[in-house]
Amino acid sequence: MAPDDVVVIKVNNQWGGQGEGDGLGRLSTNTDVLKGLLWRILQHPDGFSGEVVVAENTQYVNPSWET
């Protein structure tokens, strides 16, 4: 990875909050893991001046991220 790259991270959040019993909400990417990955990218040895995009595909569950 170069210091000025664009990095796209595809999370698994389409089914966040789903599941039953003890599994409720466990069907999505752990946000602590995402935070750690972002931190690691920003700690690039040569500095980081690029862009990080966190993306998901809702597949018509809720096509607007604004609601």
C-alpha positions in Angstrom: 0.0 0.0 0.0 1.3 3.4 -1.0 0.9 6.4 1.3 -1.5 8.1 -1.2 -3.6 5.1 -2.2 -7.4 4.9 -2.1 -8.4 2.0 0.3 -11.9 0.5 0.1 -13.0 -1.5 3.0 -16.1 -3.6 2.4 -17.8 -4.3 5.8 -20.5 -6.8 6.5 -23.3 -4.7 7.9 -26.2 -5.6 5.7 -27.7 -7.8 8.4 -26.6 -5.8 11.5 -29.1 -6.2 14.4 -30.5 -9.4 13.0 -30.5 -12.8 14.6 -32.1 -14.3 17.6 -31.3 -14.8 21.3 -27.6 -14.6 22.0 -27.0 -14.1 18.2 -28.9 -10.8 18.1 -26.7 -8.2 16.4 -23.8 -10.5 15.7 -24.2 -10.8 12.0 -22.2 -7.7 11.2 -18.5 -6.6 11.1 -17.1 -5.9 14.6 -16.6 -2.2 14.8 -13.6 -2.6 17.0 -11.9 -4.6 14.3 -12.8 -1.9 11.7 -11.4 0.8 14.1 -8.2 -1.1 14.5 -7.8 -1.6 10.7 -8.4 2.1 10.1 -5.8 3.0 12.8 -3.3 0.6 11.2 -3.8 2.1 7.7 -3.3 5.6 9.2 0.0 4.5 10.8 1.6 3.9 7.4 5.4 4.1 7.9 5.6 6.9 5.2 2.5 8.7 6.5 -0.9 8.4 4.9 -2.4 11.0 2.7 -4.7 8.8 0.7 -8.4 8.1 1.2 -10.2 5.4 3.1 -13.8 4.4 1.9 -15.9 2.2 4.1 -18.6 0.7 1.9 -21.5 -1.8 2.1 -24.1 -3.1 -0.3 -27.6 -3.2 1.2 -29.2 -5.2 -1.6 -32.6 -3.4 -1.4 -33.0 -3.9 2.4 -32.7 -0.2 2.8 -31.3 1.4 -0.3 -30.8 4.8 1.4 -28.1 5.2 4.0 -29.8 8.4 5.1 -32.8 6.7 6.7 
